[in-house]
Amino acid sequence: MEELEEDHGPAYGLDVAFAGMMTAFHRGFVISVHAMLKSYGEGEFSPYRDLIRVSPVDRMTEHGDSGAMLVGVDGRYRGAALGTLLTSDPDSYYFARIPAAKPPGLTRLYQPVHPPAPFPPQD
């Protein structure tokens, strides 16, 4: 198992919204993404899970609360996944664990050198 950590990487500053089952709707901003990877040989990795560090902008949720997590820009959410909050300190960051599925045919993980465009041009 290998861990890749990148603070202030391509996802830095993206909006995060979390709708927990035990608590209400909460918002924050991505600080960093920690990717846990399974290694299957020399340079061959499969995503196992992601830990997303979020700076909350409103009240925190309860430790262990699960629900839907949305990620986007300027309130326009485009990515969604199930997440579990791992901490609940209102004065600090929290981590959300989001399951990552291996896309069909993916054998090598490529690290982008620039942030991906969240919204492709509309024709």
C-alpha positions as CSV (number, residue, x, y, z in Angstrom):
1,M,0.0,0.0,0.0
2,E,1.4,3.4,-0.9
3,E,0.1,6.8,0.1
4,L,0.4,9.9,-2.1
5,E,-0.2,13.3,-0.4
6,E,-0.5,16.6,-2.2
7,D,-1.5,19.7,-0.3
8,H,-2.7,22.6,-2.4
9,G,-2.9,20.4,-5.5
10,P,-5.2,20.5,-8.5
11,A,-8.3,20.0,-6.3
12,Y,-7.4,22.9,-3.9
13,G,-10.3,25.3,-3.2
14,L,-13.0,23.2,-4.8
15,D,-16.4,23.5,-3.1
16,V,-17.5,20.5,-1.1
17,A,-21.1,19.9,0.2
18,F,-21.9,17.0,2.5
19,A,-25.4,15.9,3.3
20,G,-25.2,13.5,6.2
21,M,-27.7,11.0,7.4
22,M,-27.5,12.0,11.0
23,T,-26.9,15.7,10.5
24,A,-27.8,18.5,8.1
25,F,-26.2,20.0,5.0
26,H,-22.6,21.3,5.4
27,R,-20.1,23.1,3.2
28,G,-16.4,23.4,2.9
29,F,-13.4,23.7,0.6
30,V,-10.9,21.1,-0.4
31,I,-7.4,21.5,1.2
32,S,-5.7,18.4,-0.1
33,V,-6.4,14.9,-1.4
34,H,-4.6,11.8,0.0
35,A,-4.8,8.8,-2.3
36,M,-4.3,5.4,-0.9
37,L,-3.2,3.0,-3.6
38,K,-2.8,-0.8,-4.0
39,S,0.3,-1.8,-5.9
40,Y,0.1,-4.7,-8.4
41,G,3.7,-4.5,-9.6
42,E,6.2,-2.1,-10.9
43,G,4.3,1.2,-11.6
44,E,0.9,-0.5,-11.6
45,F,-1.6,0.9,-9.1
46,S,-5.3,0.7,-8.4
47,P,-7.1,3.4,-6.4
48,Y,-8.2,2.0,-3.1
49,R,-9.7,5.0,-1.4
50,D,-9.3,8.8,-1.2
51,L,-9.0,10.9,1.9
52,I,-10.2,14.4,1.2
53,R,-9.1,17.1,3.7
54,V,-11.7,19.8,3.9
55,S,-11.8,23.2,5.6
56,P,-15.4,23.7,6.9
57,V,-17.2,27.0,6.4
58,D,-20.1,26.2,8.7
59,R,-20.8,23.8,11.6
60,M,-19.3,20.3,11.7
61,T,-21.1,17.0,11.5
62,E,-20.9,14.1,13.8
63,H,-17.9,11.7,13.7
64,G,-18.8,8.6,11.6
65,D,-21.7,10.3,9.8
66,S,-22.2,9.0,6.3
67,G,-23.9,10.6,3.4
68,A,-23.6,12.1,0.0
69,M,-20.6,14.3,-0.8
70,L,-20.7,16.7,-3.8
71,V,-17.7,18.5,-5.3
72,G,-17.8,21.5,-7.7
73,V,-16.9,25.1,-8.3
74,D,-18.9,28.2,-7.3
75,G,-21.8,26.2,-6.0
76,R,-22.1,24.2,-9.2
77,Y,-21.6,20.6,-8.1
78,R,-20.6,18.1,-10.7
79,G,-18.9,15.2,-8.9
80,A,-20.7,13.0,-6.3
81,A,-19.8,10.1,-4.1
82,L,-20.6,8.5,-0.8
83,G,-18.5,9.7,2.1
84,T,-17.9,9.1,5.8
85,L,-16.6,11.9,8.1
86,L,-13.7,10.7,10.1
87,T,-13.3,13.6,12.6
88,S,-15.7,16.1,14.1
89,D,-13.6,18.9,15.7
90,P,-15.4,22.2,14.8
91,D,-12.1,24.1,15.0
92,S,-10.1,22.0,12.6
93,Y,-10.3,20.2,9.3
94,Y,-12.1,16.9,8.8
95,F,-11.4,14.0,6.4
96,A,-14.0,12.3,4.3
97,R,-13.4,8.8,3.1
98,I,-14.8,8.3,-0.4
99,P,-14.7,4.9,-2.1
100,A,-12.9,4.9,-5.4
101,A,-13.7,2.5,-8.2
102,K,-11.1,1.3,-10.7
103,P,-12.3,2.3,-14.2
104,P,-12.3,-0.6,-16.7
105,G,-8.9,-0.9,-18.4
106,L,-7.0,1.3,-15.9
107,T,-3.7,-0.2,-15.1
108,R,-1.5,2.8,-14.5
109,L,-2.3,5.9,-12.5
110,Y,-1.2,9.1,-14.2
111,Q,-0.8,12.2,-12.1
112,P,-2.0,15.3,-14.0
113,V,0.4,18.2,-14.3
114,H,-2.4,20.8,-14.3
115,P,-5.8,21.1,-12.7
116,P,-8.6,19.5,-14.7
117,A,-11.2,21.9,-16.1
118,P,-14.3,21.3,-14.0
119,F,-16.6,22.5,-16.8
120,P,-15.9,21.7,-20.4
121,P,-16.9,24.3,-23.0
122,Q,-20.5,24.1,-24.1
123,D,-21.2,23.8,-27.8
